[in-house]
Amino acid sequence: MPTSTGKGHWQGTLREGRGTIALGTGAYEGPYTFASRFETGSGTNPEELLAAAHAGCFSMALSGQLTKAGHAPASIETVAHVTVEQTDAGFRITKSHLVCQARVPGIDEAAFRQAADNAKTGCPVSQALGGVAITLDATLLD
C-alpha cells in the first residue's frame, strides 16, 4: 500500500504569519493563516482538508459496504463538517459530522442504514479520528 504525503509551510508568528498546505501529488496547494483556520479569513486550513479526506473515505467505504451487500450504488455524495474548538487543553478537533445522500437502486432503508453505520465506523479516516465524536445523517434518495 502506498504512503500518502502532505506538506505544510509556515512563516512568522501564530497570529500574523501565513503558510501553505500542499498535497504530495501536487494536485492541490493553497494558503492558510490564523484567520482562515480559527476565524473567517480567506484561504484553507488543515481541518478543511481533513473534512475532504473524511468525506471521500466515508463515500468509498459506503460504496464498498453496499456493493458487498449486493446493492451497487448509483451515487454517493458526502459532506463532512469538521469542528475545531478551543478547550482547556488548547485547540482540538472535537467532531466530524457526515451528511450523506445516496442513490442505491433496490435497497431498503434498514439495509442502507446498516451499511452507512458500518462505513462510518469502518472507514480508515474515521478510525484515525478515534478521539473525535463522529456523527452521521444518511439519506437514501429515490
C-alpha positions in Angstrom: 0.0 0.0 0.0 1.3 3.5 -0.8 2.1 6.1 1.8 0.5 9.4 1.1 2.2 12.7 1.9 1.3 16.3 2.5 3.3 19.3 3.3 2.8 22.4 5.5 5.0 25.5 5.5 4.6 28.4 8.0 6.4 31.7 8.2 6.0 34.2 11.1 4.1 34.4 14.3 1.0 32.4 15.0 -1.5 35.3 14.5 0.3 37.4 11.9 2.1 34.6 10.0 1.0 32.7 6.9 1.7 29.5 5.2 0.8 27.0 2.5 -0.6 23.5 2.6 0.2 21.1 -0.3 -0.7 17.6 -1.3 2.2 15.4 -2.0 0.9 14.6 -5.5 0.8 18.3 -6.4 -2.9 18.2 -7.0 -3.5 21.0 -4.5 -1.6 23.8 -2.8 -3.2 26.6 -1.0 -2.6 29.4 1.5 -3.7 29.4 5.1 -3.5 31.8 8.0 -4.6 32.1 11.6 -7.8 33.8 10.4 -8.6 31.1 7.8 -8.2 28.5 10.4 -9.7 29.9 13.6 -11.8 32.9 12.3 -13.4 33.6 8.9 -10.4 34.7 6.8 -9.8 33.6 3.2 -7.7 30.6 2.5 -7.9 27.0 3.6 -7.0 25.2 6.8 -6.0 21.7 7.9 -9.5 20.9 9.1 -11.0 21.6 5.7 -8.5 19.1 4.1 -9.4 16.6 6.9 -13.1 17.1 6.1 -12.5 16.4 2.4 -10.5 13.3 3.4 -13.2 12.1 5.7 -16.0 12.7 3.2 -14.1 10.9 0.5 -13.1 8.0 2.7 -16.6 7.5 4.0 -18.1 7.6 0.5 -15.7 4.9 -0.7 -16.3 2.8 2.4 -20.1 3.1 2.0 -19.8 2.1 -1.7 -17.8 -1.0 -0.6 -20.4 -1.9 2.1 -23.3 -1.5 -0.4 -21.5 -3.5 -3.2 -20.6 -6.3 -0.8 -24.3 -6.5 0.2 -25.3 -6.8 -3.4 -26.5 -3.2 -3.9 -24.2 -1.3 -6.2 -24.7 2.4 -5.6 -25.6 4.8 -8.4 -24.2 7.8 -6.5 -23.0 8.8 -3.0 -22.5 12.4 -2.0 -21.0 13.2 1.4 -20.1 16.4 3.1 -18.0 16.3 6.3 -18.3 19.2 8.8 -15.1 19.1 10.9 -15.1 21.3 14.0 -12.1 22.7 15.8 -12.6 24.3 19.2 -10.5 25.9 21.9 -10.6 23.8 25.0 -8.7 24.0 28.3 -6.0 21.8 26.7 -5.7 24.1 23.7 -7.2 23.9 20.2 -8.7 20.4 19.5 -10.7 18.8 16.6 -13.8 17.8 18.6 -16.2 16.4 16.0 -16.8 15.4 12.4 -20.4 15.4 11.2 -21.0 13.4 8.0 -24.0 14.3 5.8 -24.6 11.7 3.1 -27.1 11.4 0.3 -27.1 8.3 -1.8 -28.9 6.7 -4.7 -28.9 2.9 -4.3 -31.3 1.0 -6.5 -33.2 -1.9 -4.9 -32.1 -1.4 -1.3 -34.4 -0.9 1.6 -33.9 1.8 4.3 -32.8 -0.6 7.0 -30.1 -2.2 4.9 -28.9 1.2 3.7 -28.7 2.5 7.3 -26.7 -0.6 8.4 -24.2 -0.1 5.5 -23.9 3.6 6.3 -23.3 2.9 10.0 -20.7 0.2 9.1 -18.9 2.7 6.8 -18.9 5.4 9.5 -17.0 3.2 11.9 -15.0 1.2 9.4 -13.5 3.8 7.1 -9.8 4.4 7.8 -10.2 8.1 8.4 -13.0 7.5 11.0 -10.7 5.0 12.7 -7.8 7.6 12.7 -10.2 10.1 14.3 -10.7 7.8 17.3 -10.8 10.6 19.8 -13.3 12.7 17.8 -17.1 12.5 18.0 -18.3 11.3 14.6 -22.0 11.7 13.7 -23.9 10.7 10.6 -27.0 11.9 8.8 -27.5 9.5 5.9 -30.4 9.9 3.4 -31.4 7.3 0.8 -32.7 9.1 -2.2 -35.3 7.8 -4.7 
